[in-house]
Amino acid sequence: MTLPGRPLILLDAPSNLGLMPPSPGHEPGVRFAPAALREAGIQALLGAQVGSAVDPPPYRFERPVDGKVRNFDDLRRYAGALAGAVTGVIQAGGFPVVLGGDCSILLGPMLALRRRGRYGLVFVDGHTDVQSPEDSATGGAAGMDLALVTGRGPAALVDFDGLAPLVRAADVVAIGFRDGSESRSRAIADLADAGAAFLPLAEARQRGLTQAASEAVTRFAEAGAEGFWVHVDVDVLDSEVMPAVDSPQPGGMTYRELIEVLRPLLASPRAMGIELTIFDPERDQGGLLARRLAETLATSFPALAMYPSSAGPLGKSLRAHSGEWE
């Protein structure tokens, strides 16, 4: 598919550097997400072109010393490599669709955009990801990514090329988190005081999910941002419909609600790209969840709007679970 003048380009970002091992000696399975989504037909559903794969350095199992970040040096190197790939797609006139990977991959696209100028971030996630290394029980950057891109954290993961922060707090809109304790944290209060907008899922539903997303687009335009990036952690979905994540929670979005959020964002000419994170195919027996996720993304692009009842073989597999789309 082509957005107005911009073909969709798939970029693989199979990094699991920001997560702790799910069990001793076992790497986090999010590294398999790009391959699983391709197997599920995401390229054909999006009508996308194949871009590059940015492979991460080898995963390290060592637990970081207290107050340190897991895979610290490798995270910085990976952010630079992914930023280069995203930059290449944008400069060629494409719309990058980044298939992660854990949430720490956010550093790459935001570095790419920061090098271009001032850009916003719509953060669609079941968590706020504003932990500090000192607060984190795991040392994983996947729980710190929003803090890092807004300039809060270790200097080497915050300040690339003297460009910190990668995104201004006032250019951040977070939608969909549902842990009530997170909204009361000091880190959230600090970012909110600096101008970030935080919409817990309950509040976003009350406002209207489409309306909340549309307001984010307007916010960036009025603030003078040149565009924005869309981050989607699939744990924003309810654990009943998306259990294949490292931190499943009840009470999240349905697939249809996620589409309601994404459609106005992806309809905007200011959207610069999108990333999907935290999907773990090792928790997806039979690949059904990968197919649901691929069709959800395809349906979220207005020019591809197509609910599963009108799809082919994938739609048939989803109609057996049609209630989960409601």
C-alpha positions in Angstrom: 0.0 0.0 0.0 1.0 3.6 -0.5 0.1 6.4 1.8 -0.1 9.7 -0.1 3.2 9.6 -1.8 4.8 7.2 0.8 5.0 3.4 0.4 5.0 1.3 3.5 8.4 -0.2 4.3 8.8 -3.1 6.7 11.8 -2.9 9.0 12.7 -5.8 11.3 14.0 -4.8 14.7 14.2 -8.1 16.6 15.9 -6.8 19.6 15.2 -8.3 23.1 18.1 -6.4 24.7 15.6 -4.4 27.0 14.1 -7.4 28.7 15.2 -9.8 31.4 15.3 -13.6 30.6 11.8 -15.2 31.2 13.6 -18.1 32.7 17.2 -19.0 33.4 19.2 -19.4 30.2 16.3 -18.5 28.0 16.2 -15.4 25.8 13.0 -13.3 25.6 11.0 -14.5 22.6 10.1 -11.1 21.2 13.1 -11.5 18.9 10.9 -13.9 16.8 8.1 -11.3 16.4 9.1 -9.9 13.0 9.4 -13.4 11.5 6.1 -14.5 13.0 4.3 -11.4 11.7 5.7 -12.0 8.2 4.6 -15.6 8.3 1.2 -14.3 9.3 1.0 -12.3 6.1 1.6 -8.8 7.3 3.5 -7.8 4.1 0.6 -8.8 1.8 -2.0 -7.3 4.2 -0.3 -4.0 4.2 0.8 -4.1 0.6 4.2 -3.2 2.0 7.7 -3.4 0.6 10.5 -5.3 2.4 13.1 -3.1 4.0 16.1 -4.1 6.0 16.5 -6.2 9.2 18.5 -4.5 11.9 19.9 -7.4 14.0 20.9 -6.7 17.6 24.1 -7.7 19.3 24.1 -11.0 21.1 21.8 -11.1 24.2 23.6 -11.1 27.5 22.2 -13.0 30.4 24.2 -11.3 33.2 22.0 -9.4 35.7 23.1 -5.8 35.8 24.6 -4.3 39.0 22.0 -2.5 41.1 21.1 0.8 39.4 22.4 -0.2 36.0 20.7 -1.0 32.8 20.8 -4.5 31.3 22.8 -4.7 28.0 23.6 -1.0 28.4 26.4 -0.6 25.8 24.6 -2.7 23.2 21.4 -0.8 23.6 23.2 2.4 22.6 24.8 0.8 19.6 21.5 -0.8 18.5 19.7 2.5 18.8 22.2 4.1 16.4 21.9 1.3 13.9 18.1 1.3 13.9 18.1 5.1 13.6 20.1 4.8 10.5 17.6 2.3 8.9 14.6 4.5 9.8 16.4 7.5 8.4 17.0 5.7 5.2 13.4 4.9 4.7 12.2 8.4 5.5 14.7 10.0 3.2 13.6 7.7 0.4 10.1 8.9 0.9 8.8 5.8 2.6 6.7 5.2 5.7 8.6 2.9 8.1 6.6 0.1 9.8 9.1 -1.2 12.4 8.4 -4.7 13.7 10.0 -5.2 17.2 11.3 -6.4 19.4 11.0 -4.9 22.9 10.1 -1.4 23.8 13.7 -0.2 24.0 13.7 -0.1 20.2 11.9 3.2 20.6 15.3 4.9 21.0 16.1 4.2 17.3 13.2 5.9 15.6 13.2 8.9 18.0 16.9 9.4 17.4 16.2 9.3 13.7 13.5 12.0 14.0 15.4 14.1 16.5 18.2 14.4 14.0 15.7 15.9 11.5 14.1 18.3 13.9 11.2 18.5 16.4 8.8 15.6 16.4 6.2 14.2 18.7 5.4 10.8 20.1 2.1 9.0 20.5 2.8 6.3 23.1 0.1 3.6 22.9 1.1 1.2 25.7 -0.4 -0.7 28.6 2.3 0.8 30.8 4.0 4.2 31.0 7.6 2.9 30.9 9.0 5.7 33.0 11.1 3.6 35.4 14.5 4.7 36.3 17.4 2.2 36.6 17.3 2.6 40.4 13.5 1.8 40.5 13.6 -1.1 38.1 13.4 -4.6 39.5 14.9 -6.1 36.3 17.2 -3.5 34.9 15.4 -3.8 31.6 15.3 -0.7 29.4 11.9 -1.9 28.0 10.4 -0.4 31.2 12.3 2.8 30.8 11.9 3.7 27.2 9.6 6.7 27.6 11.8 8.1 30.3 14.9 7.7 28.2 13.6 9.4 25.1 12.4 12.3 27.2 15.9 12.8 28.6 15.5 11.0 31.9 18.1 8.3 32.6 21.8 7.4 32.1 23.6 10.0 29.9 24.7 7.4 27.4 21.1 6.3 26.7 19.7 9.8 26.8 22.1 12.1 25.0 23.0 11.0 21.5 25.1 13.5 19.6 24.2 16.2 22.1 20.6 16.0 21.0 18.9 15.2 24.3 16.0 14.9 24.8 15.0 12.9 21.7 11.5 14.2 22.2 10.2 17.0 24.4 7.9 16.1 27.2 5.4 18.6 25.8 5.4 16.6 22.5 4.4 13.3 24.1 0.9 11.9 24.3 0.5 8.5 26.2 -2.8 6.7 25.6 -4.0 3.4 27.1 -2.1 2.6 30.2 -4.2 1.0 33.0 -2.0 0.5 36.1 -3.5 3.1 38.4 -0.4 3.3 40.5 1.6 4.4 37.5 -0.5 7.5 37.0 0.4 8.6 40.6 4.1 8.1 40.2 6.6 10.9 40.7 8.1 10.3 37.2 4.6 10.8 35.6 4.0 13.9 37.6 7.4 15.3 36.5 6.7 14.6 32.8 3.1 16.0 33.1 4.5 19.2 34.7 6.8 19.5 31.7 3.8 19.3 29.4 3.3 15.6 28.6 -0.3 14.4 28.2 -1.2 11.1 29.9 -4.5 9.5 29.2 -5.2 6.3 31.2 -7.4 3.9 29.2 -10.5 4.6 31.4 -10.1 8.3 30.7 -9.4 7.8 27.0 -12.5 5.6 26.7 -14.6 8.3 28.4 -13.3 10.9 26.0 -13.6 8.6 23.0 -10.6 6.8 21.7 -10.8 8.2 18.2 -11.3 11.7 19.7 -8.3 11.3 22.0 -6.1 10.2 19.1 -7.4 13.1 16.9 -6.6 15.6 19.7 -3.1 14.3 19.8 -2.6 15.0 16.1 -4.0 18.5 16.6 -1.8 19.0 19.6 1.4 18.4 17.6 0.3 20.6 14.8 -0.5 23.5 17.1 2.8 23.0 19.0 4.9 23.3 15.9 6.1 19.7 15.8 7.0 18.7 12.2 5.3 15.3 12.7 5.1 12.4 15.1 6.0 8.7 15.6 3.5 6.1 16.8 4.7 3.5 19.4 2.4 0.5 20.0 3.2 -2.0 22.7 0.7 -4.8 22.2 0.3 -5.3 25.9 -2.1 -2.3 25.6 -4.5 -5.1 24.5 -6.5 -7.0 27.1 -4.7 -10.2 28.3 -7.8 -12.2 27.3 -7.2 -11.3 23.6 -3.4 -10.8 23.6 -1.7 -13.1 26.2 1.5 -13.3 24.2 3.3 -10.5 26.0 5.8 -10.5 28.9 3.4 -8.5 31.3 -0.2 -9.4 30.4 -2.9 -7.5 32.3 -6.7 -7.6 32.2 -8.8 -4.6 31.5 -7.0 -3.5 28.3 -8.2 -2.6 24.8 -10.0 -4.8 22.4 -8.6 -5.1 18.9 -11.4 -2.8 17.6 -10.5 -0.2 20.2 -6.9 -0.3 19.2 -8.0 0.3 15.6 -10.1 3.3 16.8 -6.9 4.8 18.3 -4.6 4.1 15.4 -6.8 5.0 12.4 -6.8 8.8 13.0 -3.1 8.7 13.7 -2.2 6.8 10.6 -4.5 9.0 8.5 -2.5 12.1 9.3 0.1 13.2 6.8 2.2 14.2 9.9 2.6 10.5 10.9 6.2 9.5 10.2 6.1 5.8 11.1 4.9 3.2 13.5 6.5 0.5 15.6 5.0 -2.7 17.2 6.6 -4.1 20.3 6.5 -6.9 22.9 4.7 -9.5 20.9 6.1 -12.9 21.9 5.5 -15.7 19.3 6.7 -18.3 21.8 3.4 -17.6 23.7 1.3 -17.9 20.5 0.6 -21.5 19.8 -0.5 -22.0 16.2 0.2 -18.4 15.2 -3.4 -17.1 15.6 -2.4 -14.1 17.6 0.2 -13.0 15.0 -2.6 -13.2 12.4 -4.9 -11.1 14.5 -2.2 -8.5 15.1 -1.3 -8.3 11.4 -4.9 -7.8 10.4 -5.4 -5.2 13.2 -2.6 -3.1 11.9 -3.8 -3.4 8.3 -7.3 -2.4 9.3 -5.8 0.6 11.1 -4.6 2.2 7.9 -7.6 4.0 6.5 -6.8 3.1 2.9 -6.8 -0.5 3.9 -9.8 -0.5 6.2 -11.0 -4.1 6.2 -12.5 -6.0 9.1 -11.9 -9.7 9.3 -15.3 -10.7 8.1 -14.2 -9.6 4.6 -10.8 -11.1 4.7 -9.7 -14.4 3.2 -8.2 -17.3 5.1 -7.1 -15.0 7.9 -10.6 -13.7 8.3 -11.9 -17.2 8.5 -9.6 -18.0 11.4 -10.7 -14.8 13.1 -14.4 -15.2 12.6 -14.2 -18.2 15.0 -13.1 -15.7 17.6 -15.2 -12.8 16.4 -16.3 -11.8 19.9 -12.7 -10.9 20.7 -12.8 -8.1 18.1 -15.7 -6.4 19.9 
